Amino acid sequence: MARDTERPLRADAQRNRDKILAAAVRVFTEEGLDTHFERIAKEAGVGTGTLYRNFPTREILIEAAYRNEVARLCDAVPDLLATLPPREALRVWMGRFVDYATAKLGMADALRAVVASGADPYGHSRDMIQGAISSLMAAGTAAGVLRSDIRPTDMFAALAGIALTSAKPEQRDQAERLLDLTMDGLKPTPPQSSES
């Protein structure tokens, strides 16, 4: 039975689940697909039994960890827009997108194994990310701080390209420069003077 149709977890059980998912992303990214569940449990600070109760197979754990990363990325948008000016909210989120994409690339072998087993970890992730980008860009356009002629799909492609070319930790400085360059390209152009 899918997790979303079950009754909500107790607070301590939810904390353990969240710790397991975060640890799984770190460990699969650093050590690869063959990582033992015991290593993930230790990293999460939970018992192996707790890990297996939540995620009985490697594929279920990998898919849940990936989906959790997408949800964390997209769920951050309302809070960013509520606490930061729209342009700054977009720039902060773009940095988080690079973090997410780096983790996804690190988990590539694990995600391929999940796909090979017949599951679809990517499900609605593209739509969720496009929705997050759309919200951020709409807020910036409405505030007059972002161009209105850039599509969210264009922004997604730009961010994916930056993430692919700057995915290694030693390339993070380059990624930050490219994100700043992208933000410069999003500035609205001043209106042309009618006097010539």
Secondary structure, 3 states (H helix, E strand, C coil): CCHHHCCCCCHHHHHHHHHHHHHHHHHHHHHCCCCCHHHHHHHHCCCHHHHHHHCCCHHHHHHHHHHHHHHHHHHHHHHHHHHCCHHHHHHHHHHHHHHHHHHHHHCHHHHHHHHHCCCCCCCCHHHHHHHHHHHHHHHHHHCCCCCCCCCHHHHHHHHHHHHHHCCCHHHHHHHHHHHHHHHHHCCCCCCCCCCC
